[in-house]
Amino acid sequence: MVRLGGELDLCMATAVRSRFHDLDGDVEVDCAGLTFMDAAGINLLFEMERLCDANGAKLTVVNPPRCMTRLFSLARLDGVFDIRSGTSDR
């Protein structure tokens, strides 16, 4: 599981991007600690989704905060990503 916190903007997305190329298998991204997300954050999630798909894995966005669910809804992306509340025991 990858935990994100703070603001998922261009600066943070660039720093986080490098961590995802080392992940193997299904990926859960816990977003409970995020306070802001912009288009760079959405782009990062799309990249992660494509990388997981190419590796035969699944990306799940876990615990999205209100700012994130609102952005997904406004951009009509709420059906694009696998989104759930709560964490697993992994």
Backbone as CSV, one residue per row, in Angstrom:
resi,resn,N_x,N_y,N_z,CA_x,CA_y,CA_z,C_x,C_y,C_z
1,MET,0.846,-1.173,0.000,0.000,0.000,0.000,0.891,1.235,0.000
2,VAL,0.462,2.211,-0.761,1.145,3.500,-0.805,0.230,4.513,-0.143
3,ARG,0.770,5.281,0.784,-0.022,6.304,1.471,0.408,7.678,0.983
4,LEU,-0.576,8.469,0.588,-0.305,9.831,0.146,-0.881,10.814,1.147
5,GLY,-0.190,11.930,1.333,-0.667,12.958,2.250,-0.283,14.330,1.747
6,GLY,-0.978,15.328,2.221,-0.700,16.701,1.811,-1.376,17.037,0.501
7,GLU,-0.650,17.745,-0.353,-1.201,18.200,-1.623,-0.610,17.405,-2.775
8,LEU,-1.478,16.744,-3.526,-1.034,15.982,-4.693,-1.106,16.912,-5.905
9,ASP,-0.057,17.715,-6.039,0.057,18.666,-7.133,1.259,18.278,-7.984
10,LEU,1.670,19.157,-8.898,2.759,18.843,-9.815,4.040,18.468,-9.080
11,CYS,4.376,19.203,-8.060,5.614,18.943,-7.305,5.576,17.565,-6.641
12,MET,4.496,17.271,-5.954,4.392,15.980,-5.265,4.259,14.831,-6.262
13,ALA,3.502,15.043,-7.331,3.301,13.985,-8.327,4.638,13.562,-8.924
14,THR,5.522,14.523,-9.170,6.843,14.219,-9.715,7.641,13.362,-8.738
15,ALA,7.580,13.698,-7.461,8.303,12.935,-6.442,7.719,11.540,-6.262
16,VAL,6.410,11.423,-6.319,5.739,10.137,-6.090,5.893,9.214,-7.293
17,ARG,5.932,9.770,-8.475,5.970,8.985,-9.720,7.094,7.945,-9.703
18,SER,8.258,8.324,-9.233,9.397,7.405,-9.250,9.187,6.202,-8.337
19,ARG,8.422,6.366,-7.282,8.169,5.252,-6.353,7.316,4.157,-6.969
20,PHE,6.479,4.496,-7.932,5.530,3.525,-8.465,6.139,2.576,-9.477
21,HIS,7.258,2.925,-10.056,7.871,2.027,-11.029,8.487,0.804,-10.364
22,ASP,8.687,0.849,-9.049,9.255,-0.278,-8.318,8.193,-1.207,-7.727
23,LEU,6.938,-0.812,-7.819,5.874,-1.618,-7.229,5.552,-2.811,-8.113
24,ASP,5.168,-3.905,-7.472,4.844,-5.122,-8.188,3.502,-5.640,-7.684
25,GLY,2.684,-6.124,-8.575,1.392,-6.666,-8.187,0.343,-5.573,-8.011
26,ASP,-0.761,-5.944,-7.385,-1.846,-4.989,-7.161,-1.366,-3.852,-6.262
27,VAL,-1.872,-2.659,-6.528,-1.449,-1.472,-5.789,-2.666,-0.793,-5.182
28,GLU,-2.596,-0.531,-3.889,-3.608,0.259,-3.197,-2.974,1.599,-2.847
29,VAL,-3.671,2.665,-3.183,-3.196,4.009,-2.888,-4.130,4.608,-1.842
30,ASP,-3.638,4.720,-0.605,-4.434,5.287,0.477,-4.316,6.808,0.404
31,CYS,-5.413,7.455,0.121,-5.439,8.901,-0.098,-6.037,9.665,1.077
32,ALA,-6.248,8.998,2.193,-6.912,9.627,3.341,-6.205,10.890,3.804
33,GLY,-4.893,10.965,3.646,-4.133,12.114,4.110,-4.044,13.266,3.128
34,LEU,-4.668,13.125,1.963,-4.607,14.207,0.980,-5.538,15.347,1.367
35,THR,-5.055,16.572,1.176,-5.865,17.760,1.438,-6.195,18.502,0.154
36,PHE,-5.519,18.139,-0.948,-5.710,18.814,-2.233,-5.196,17.908,-3.340
37,MET,-5.865,17.969,-4.492,-5.389,17.267,-5.678,-5.771,18.076,-6.901
38,ASP,-4.831,18.203,-7.839,-5.127,18.921,-9.065,-4.941,17.981,-10.259
39,ALA,-4.883,18.545,-11.459,-4.773,17.744,-12.680,-3.514,16.891,-12.700
40,ALA,-2.430,17.364,-12.081,-1.205,16.566,-12.026,-1.434,15.288,-11.222
41,GLY,-2.237,15.376,-10.176,-2.569,14.198,-9.379,-3.420,13.215,-10.162
42,ILE,-4.374,13.737,-10.900,-5.208,12.875,-11.747,-4.335,12.181,-12.788
43,ASN,-3.437,12.933,-13.404,-2.539,12.360,-14.403,-1.681,11.255,-13.798
44,LEU,-1.183,11.471,-12.585,-0.389,10.454,-11.903,-1.202,9.179,-11.704
45,LEU,-2.442,9.309,-11.281,-3.290,8.128,-11.084,-3.543,7.399,-12.400
46,PHE,-3.735,8.151,-13.491,-3.894,7.517,-14.808,-2.627,6.756,-15.195
47,GLU,-1.469,7.341,-14.953,-0.205,6.668,-15.254,-0.076,5.387,-14.436
48,MET,-0.418,5.475,-13.161,-0.348,4.303,-12.292,-1.304,3.222,-12.770
49,GLU,-2.488,3.627,-13.180,-3.491,2.681,-13.684,-2.955,1.964,-14.928
50,ARG,-2.362,2.718,-15.840,-1.799,2.116,-17.059,-0.646,1.170,-16.736
51,LEU,0.222,1.566,-15.801,1.350,0.729,-15.411,0.863,-0.571,-14.775
52,CYS,-0.104,-0.466,-13.881,-0.671,-1.666,-13.257,-1.297,-2.567,-14.315
53,ASP,-2.077,-1.979,-15.205,-2.749,-2.746,-16.254,-1.727,-3.472,-17.138
54,ALA,-0.649,-2.777,-17.486,0.393,-3.385,-18.322,1.062,-4.559,-17.621
55,ASN,1.072,-4.538,-16.290,1.676,-5.615,-15.505,0.658,-6.653,-15.043
56,GLY,-0.572,-6.539,-15.538,-1.608,-7.486,-15.143,-2.072,-7.310,-13.716
57,ALA,-1.899,-6.098,-13.190,-2.260,-5.813,-11.799,-3.428,-4.833,-11.760
58,LYS,-3.873,-4.547,-10.549,-5.024,-3.669,-10.342,-4.635,-2.508,-9.436
59,LEU,-5.094,-1.319,-9.782,-4.905,-0.137,-8.949,-6.212,0.152,-8.232
60,THR,-6.140,0.351,-6.917,-7.310,0.713,-6.137,-7.010,1.984,-5.354
61,VAL,-7.886,2.968,-5.482,-7.789,4.208,-4.712,-8.619,3.998,-3.451
62,VAL,-7.964,4.130,-2.295,-8.599,3.835,-1.010,-8.725,5.117,-0.192
63,ASN,-9.844,5.259,0.475,-10.102,6.380,1.383,-9.935,7.762,0.741
64,PRO,-10.517,7.988,-0.420,-10.359,9.316,-1.016,-11.075,10.372,-0.169
65,PRO,-10.415,11.501,0.094,-11.071,12.568,0.849,-12.108,13.279,-0.016
66,ARG,-12.894,14.104,0.616,-13.976,14.803,-0.077,-13.471,15.617,-1.266
67,CYS,-12.317,16.291,-1.106,-11.793,17.109,-2.213,-11.512,16.244,-3.436
68,MET,-11.086,15.025,-3.207,-10.763,14.125,-4.307,-12.020,13.551,-4.949
69,THR,-12.976,13.126,-4.140,-14.211,12.584,-4.702,-14.982,13.659,-5.459
70,ARG,-14.913,14.879,-4.963,-15.574,15.991,-5.666,-14.919,16.237,-7.022
71,LEU,-13.594,16.241,-7.057,-12.869,16.439,-8.310,-13.176,15.312,-9.295
72,PHE,-13.179,14.067,-8.809,-13.529,12.941,-9.667,-14.940,13.087,-10.223
73,SER,-15.868,13.521,-9.388,-17.240,13.695,-9.816,-17.358,14.802,-10.870
74,LEU,-16.719,15.937,-10.613,-16.768,17.058,-11.562,-16.155,16.693,-12.912
75,ALA,-15.087,15.905,-12.878,-14.400,15.510,-14.109,-14.987,14.229,-14.702
76,ARG,-16.038,13.711,-14.062,-16.697,12.475,-14.487,-15.731,11.292,-14.539
77,LEU,-14.878,11.228,-13.521,-13.899,10.152,-13.408,-14.241,9.163,-12.309
78,ASP,-15.365,9.388,-11.629,-15.709,8.528,-10.500,-15.976,7.089,-10.910
79,GLY,-16.208,6.834,-12.174,-16.393,5.468,-12.644,-15.158,4.887,-13.312
80,VAL,-14.107,5.679,-13.417,-12.898,5.243,-14.112,-11.987,4.424,-13.209
81,PHE,-11.802,4.870,-11.972,-10.896,4.210,-11.047,-11.677,3.311,-10.097
82,ASP,-11.008,2.246,-9.640,-11.573,1.395,-8.594,-11.365,2.157,-7.282
83,ILE,-12.471,2.628,-6.684,-12.404,3.463,-5.492,-13.190,2.784,-4.379
84,ARG,-12.582,2.737,-3.185,-13.320,2.195,-2.044,-12.873,2.892,-0.750
85,SER,-13.739,2.815,0.209,-13.434,3.340,1.544,-12.972,2.181,2.412
86,GLY,-12.061,2.460,3.321,-11.531,1.427,4.202,-10.273,0.830,3.629
87,THR,-9.435,0.259,4.503,-8.190,-0.352,4.074,-8.241,-1.848,4.267
88,SER,-7.409,-2.531,3.544,-7.334,-3.982,3.699,-6.249,-4.315,4.706
89,ASP,-6.058,-5.573,4.980,-5.034,-6.018,5.922,-3.709,-6.314,5.244
90,ARG,-3.560,-5.913,4.019,-2.325,-6.194,3.274,-1.186,-5.379,3.769
